[in-house]
Amino acid sequence: MRRTAGGSRAFALLLVLCGAAGLLASWVITLDRFKLLEDPDFVPGCSLNPVLSCGSVMESDQAEAFGFPNPMLGLAAYAVVICVGVSLLAGAAFPRWYWLAFGAGCLFGVGIVSWLQFESLYRINALCLWCCLAWLATIPLFWYVTSFSVRNGFLPAPGPVKTFLAEFTWVLPVLHIGIVGMLILTRWWDFWTS
């Protein structure tokens, strides 16, 4: 088992890009949330129709899962992701505990995203495009960080799993995003086809 590990340039860039995408989404949602608090009649720019309705999502109870607006958590979490990516680009190597803590944060993030996906599709009955960008940032982030930890021996896994992840990590986020896309498509099939 390795004691420390740094990441490849590609992995570091993936972290920076996913973190930047999530940070952008969180920032825009936070700004729109402030505007909505100032003016209850404010309509966010991404409220395009009954399905793509950021305002409906922002005004839901689920938008404050921890007692404060969810994007505030995203502002901090995605900033950490960017910092880790930039540190890797600079040649940093982190110990096992660091990667496990980072992976736990990514697991928490994908868990929250999955819950929000369910809530958006089946309870709120609307999608926020900026939230979807955060989903698209979090899903590959989770799978690639998990793969990195398994391949470096920080998380135990059998040899075939390590071999698969060494070559085909990309399959997991593509499959995950594809399933979410199919759920969205089938949930509003009548709307999209009418």
N, C-alpha and C positions, 0 to 999 in steps of 0.2 A: 504494500500500500504506500502510495506516495505521501509525503508529509506536506508538501506545498505544490501548487500548480499555477502556472500562468496560462493564458489562453492564446490561441492563434490570432493573427490579425483579423481573419474573417469572423471569428467568434466575437472578438472585441467590437468590431464594426457592427455586427448584428445587435449587440447590447446597446451601443450608442444609438443606432437607428430606431430600435424598438422603444428605447427610453425616450428619445426625442418625439416620436409619434404619440406615445402615451402622454408625455408632458404637454404637447401641443393640444391634444384633446382635452386634458384636464384644465388647462389654462383657459381655453375658449368657453368650456362649460361653466367654469367659475365666473368668468366675466359676464356671461349671459345670466347666470344665477343672480349676480349683484344687480344687473339691469332689471331683472324680473322683480326683485325685492323693492327697487326704487319705483318701478312703474308696473302695477299688476296687469296692465294692458299690453305690455311689451311682448312682441312675438319674435322669438329667436329666428335668425336667418335660415336655420336648417329645418324649420317647421314648414314643410312643403305641401303636405296633404295629411289626411287622417292617419295614415300608416307612418310616414316619416315626419314625426311630430316631436321635436325636442322639448317643446314647452310642456307637453303632456307628461313626458318622462321626468322632467325637472320638478314638476309640481306633485309628483307621486310620493307616497310615504317611503318607498324603496330608495328614493334619491338621497335619503338621510339615514342610512342603515345603522350608523353609529352615533346618531344624535347631532351630526353636523353633515354638511353636503359631502357626498362621496368624492367629488373631484379634489377636495382638499387633501384627502389621503393620497390620491393619484399624484398631486403636485410633489409631495415628499417622496413617494415610492419610486416614481419614474426618474426623479433627480438622482436617487441612489443608483439606479440602474446605469444612468449615463456616467456617473462617477466611476463605477466599477469598470465599465467599458473603456473609458479614457485611461484609467490606471493600467489596464491590461495593454493598451496601445503604447503606454510609456514603459512597458517591460515589467510591471508588477507581477508578483506571484503571491498567492494567498494560501494560508493553511487550511487544512481539512475543515476545522470548525467554521471558518469563514464561509467556505463554499456550501456547507450544510445549512448555515443560517441564511445565506442568500437564496438557496434552493427552497428553504421553508417559506421565505418571503414570497417567492415566485409561486409556490403551491397555494399560499393564502390568496395571492392575486388571482390565479386562475380559478380558485374556488369561488371568490366573490364575483368574478366575471361570469362564471357559469350560472350562479344564482341569479344575477342580473339579466342574463340572457333569458332564462326561464320566466322571470317576472315580466320582462318586456314583452315577450311573445304571448304569454298566457294570462297575465294579470292586468298589466297596464294597457296592453293591446296597441302598442305603438313602439317605434324604434327611434332612437336618437342617432344621427349619423356620426356625431363626435364620439358617442359611446361605442359605436361599432368600430371606430378607429382604435379606441383603447382596447377593445376585444382583439382586434387584429395585431396589436402590439404585444399583448399579454400572452396569447396562445403560443406563438413561436418562442417567446422568451422562456416560458415554462419548460417546453419540450427540449430546447437546446441546453438550458442550464441543467436539467435533469440528466440528459445524455452526457454532458461534460462530466458531471459528478460520478456517473456510473463508469464511464470510460477511464477515469482517473483513479478508480477504486475507492472513492469517497462514499459511495453507496454500493452495497453488495448486490451482485447480480451474476447469474450463470454466464459462462463463456459465450454461448450463442447470442445472448442478449447484447453483450458487449460488442460482438462482431457485427450484429445487425445495426447497432447504434453508430458504430464507426463508419458504416457505409450509407445507411439509409435513415438517419435521423429526420431528414426532410419529409419523409412519408408521414410521420406522426402529426406535425402541425397542419400539413395539407389535408390529411384525413379529418382532423378535428375541425378545421375551418370549413371544409366541405360539408360535414354533418350539420354544422350551425347554418350554413348557407341553405342547405336542403330544408331544414326546419323553418327557416324564414320564408323560403319559397312556397312550401306547402301550407304554412300558416295563413298566408295571404294570397293564395293561388288565384282566387276569384278576383281580388283587387288588381293583381298584376296583369291578368288576362282580359279584363273587361275594358 
